[in-house]
Amino acid sequence: MRILVTGGAGFIGSHIVDAYLEAGHEVAVVDNLSTGRRSNVNRDARLYEVDIHAREFERIVADFRPEVINHHAAQASVKVGQADPVHDLEVNGGGTARVCALALQYGVRKVIYASSGGTVYGEPERLPVTEDHPIAPRSNYGTSKYVGELYVELARRTGGLQFTTFRYGNAYGPRQDPHGEAGVVAIFTGLMLAGQPCTIDGDGEQRKDYLYVGDIARANLLALEAGDGLVANIGTGIGTTVNEIWRTLSDATGNTIPPRHGPPRPGDVRNFWLDCTRARDALGWQPLVTFEEGIRRTVDAFRAG
């Protein structure tokens, strides 16, 4: 199968590219490398250093003629989205609209869209959060990712384009950038391996759903053949505290430097984890990598450079 992965040089996208290639598919990657890295891209994939808004992106779709577009290109920073909501919407909402329009124009069978379970639902009314939970994002980023969901649903309704939309929990694993706005696992791993103290926001008892990136890649592999019209959470269904993350990483890295505690992060949802029954029933998917094993693999990858 010919598959085009937007954002395929990024943290999650590059692992999906690896999974597709390992399964024997032909893969092309479109990434402007604003946050992705050329070194993340599997040598067996074709890399086009192109923005999805550029005119050249249409030529790539027209020439490559993918059967599936896996759309992971995004403005992925909540902080940047708050500072520049117009840019956030142009990339996440407008970019997804363009992907869908080109998919319809050039006969793509399906779009697999990466949404955000951690931001589209807002403050949870109940736990674990199911897909029928009210959509009430508290950030521009969460809003723009949900706009993308609406565009892929519209393309199916009006043009017959199939889709699968995944609402991810908090991804972690190898290739996640520990600098800038990244996941707490990557940030703490980088600090511990550098012999520097970690700063925990608030009391550290905030509890979120942390999912190993390899399990995310496997969901995207299953969606090639199943899950048409599916909107599904992808997580563990387990809430893990920041204090637990710090302790597990300290064991894995040999860290002995105690953490610092800073103020709670403004607007942060304190407790959030996802119900993933729908993905299990529709795709036969469930997370396979335990948190301890995922942390071990992450630390090993960071140590390897």
MIBA-513924 format. One record per residue (C-alpha): z, y, x. Coordinates in steps of 0.001 Angstrom, whole numbers, padded with zeros to 6 digits, always signed. Example, Ala and Ser with C-alpha at 12.3 -4.5 7.8 and 13.67 -1.06 7.14 Angstrom:
2
+007800-004500+012300+007140-001060+013670
REM end
This chain:
305
+000000+000000+000000-000786+003536+001224+002288+005742+000989+002664+009432+001832+006222+010510+002646+006968+014221+002513+009949+015134+004661+009456+011879+006549+010675+013370+009836+014045+014163+008314+017271+012186+008274+016762+010203+005062+012969+010343+004982+012543+008803+008429+014626+005776+007453+012461+005326+004362+009341+005471+006560+010819+002725+008748+011544+000544+005710+008010+000963+004360+006409+000124+007695+008642-002904+008182+007476-004150+004764+003853-003886+005913+002743-000691+004182+000489+002039+005592+002450+005276+005912+001597+008915+006540+004252+011596+006988+003959+015258+006040+006732+017426+007490+006772+021028+008697+009554+020097+011168+011712+023009+010050+014664+020615+009964+012999+017264+010701+012329+015982+014186+009180+014516+015654+011343+011962+017491+012569+010582+014141+009076+009512+013098+008109+005896+013647+005187+005621+016081+003297+003473+013549+003219+006293+010988+000730+009156+011014+002502+012506+011283+000982+015707+009887+002955+018805+010883+002133+020612+007652+004106+022431+004961+003672+021063+001434+002755+024582+000278-000070+024862+002825-003707+024457+001819-004025+021682+004403-001592+019523+002414-004203+019099-000320-006753+017961+002259-004305+015335+003541-003717+013974+000037-007470+013979-000649-008291+012158+002605-005406+009692+002753-005531+008870-000987-001973+007554-001235-001062+005167-004002+002518+006468-003889+003983+009783-002753+007618+009619-001739+008840+013200-001986+011796+014007+000250+010678+017394+001642+013265+019940+000536+015378+022955+001294+018548+020882+001587+021267+023430+002337+023563+024578-000463+024563+027577+001669+020937+028643+002270+020198+028173-001422+023028+030530-002360+021855+033130+000144+018170+032951-000852+017719+031486-004348+014043+032456-004537+013160+030515-001383+015292+027600-002598+013390+027433-005883+009991+027879-004221+010588+024920-001901+012422+022530-004207+011021+023447-007601+007615+024845-006674+007082+022296-003906+007719+019419-006291+005397+020965-008863+002646+021083-006226+003237+017480-005170+002948+016374-008797-000185+018458-009431-001934+016995-006391-000785+013497-007305-002436+013865-010709-005570+015401-009203-006128+012662-006619-005173+009578-008570-001732+008831-007119-000034+006113-009161+003575+007134-008655+005914+009770-007208+009370+008787-005968+011526+011909-006072+014774+012572-004199+017204+014520-006350+020906+015148-005770+023702+013324-007541+026260+015466-005780+024992+018779-007159+022995+018388-010405+025985+017240-012484+028387+019984-011448+032113+019499-012055+032517+015955-013390+033904+015541-016888+034601+011867-016215+034491+009438-013310+032481+007606-012207+029585+009881-013156+026788+008201-015117+023223+009470-015544+023931+010675-019088+026599+013073-017801+025778+016700-018731+023574+018492-016205+025586+021536-015163+024903+022464-011522+027164+025015-009848+024683+026024-007126+021124+027250-006762+020359+024103-004773+021529+021788-007554+019519+023802-010064+016330+023693-007987+016630+019935-007449+016950+019440-011199+013888+021642-011748+012047+019155-009539+013172+016364-011856+011693+018238-014804+008346+018588-013040+008013+014872-012289+008943+014053-015897+006379+016595-017115+003670+015004-014947+004353+011653-016552+004447+013063-020071+001249+015074-019770-000743+013163-017137+000570+009615-017047+001948+009868-013496+004692+007315-012980+007895+008336-011236+011289+007166-010069+013965+009807-009519+017009+009042-007397+020204+011091-007564+021882+010387-004221+025523+010482-003289+026600+011822+000110+024296+010172+002647+025411+009455+006192+024109+007448+009123+021998+007602+012289+019752+010668+012797+021866+012972+010661+022111+016303+012469+025752+017142+013322+024920+020825+013812+024728+023454+011110+025279+022331+007522+025446+018560+007742+027506+015795+006248+031117+015498+007303+030495+012100+008936+027866+013516+011294+029917+016619+012075+033099+014677+012823+031226+012051+014860+029640+014718+017045+032967+016480+017596+034918+013314+018381+032362+012055+020875+032450+015497+022531+036243+015389+022755+036745+018273+020342+039101+018525+017356+037839+018219+013783+038700+020705+011071+039451+019245+007658+038953+021563+004685+042127+021804+002626+044431+018794+002454+041613+016286+003073+042322+014319-000091+039087+015416-001770+037210+012236-002641+033403+011777-002625+030806+009006-002737+029505+008282+000801+026435+006060+001087+024860+004586+004212+021274+005755+004701+019907+002231+005090+020966+001446+001525+019083+004539+000356+015953+003366+002181+016191-000012+000460+016304+001648-002976+013119+003524-002116+011478+000268-001073+012372-001412-004367+011008+001566-006307+007482+000846-005074+007248-002079-007485+009860-001301-010148+011740+001479-011904+008858+003411-013486+010292+006267-015541+013731+005639-014056+016322+008301-013245+019117+006550-011356+022202+007320-009330+022278+005859-005832+025803+005645-004454+028679+003269-003888+030789+003943-006966+033741+004469-004612+035486+007719-003754+036401+008113-000079+038651+010934+001115+037947+013157+004111+041211+011919+005620+039927+008326+005347+036683+009369+007021+038617+010973+009875+040790+007881+010382+037844+005446+010274+035831+007542+012706+038823+007912+015020+039147+004128+015163+035423+003744+015862+035234+006439+018543+038655+006049+020130+039527+009619+019171+043176+010627+019674+042917+014375+019026+044685+015240+015751+042699+017177+013152+043125+020793+012222+043299+021872+008596+041424+024886+007270+041269+026440+003806+039601+024534+000979+035855+025136+000763+035105+027631-002045+033485+026062-005108+033734+022523-003760+034051+019729-006325+037252+017880-005438+036545+014395-006796+033100+012903-007321+031607+009431-007276+028689+007832-009048+028197+004959-011463+025157+003014-010183+024860+000369-012897+021421+001612-013934+019955+001108-010437+021442-002380-010314+019992-003342-013696+016548-001762-013222+015929-002411-009521+018329-005161-008532+019798-002630-006088+023360-002307-004919+024883-000964-001704+025229-003662+000938+026688-001786+003918+030445-001262+003782+031854+002094+004808+033455+000631+007939+030206-001058+008991+028185+002088+008249+030546+004143+010388+030257+001639+013247+026449+001781+013112+026532+005586+012959+028839+005946+015958+026767+003450+017965+023594+005441+017201+025206+008761+018147+026450+007273+021408+022943+006050+022158+021706+009616+021934
REM end
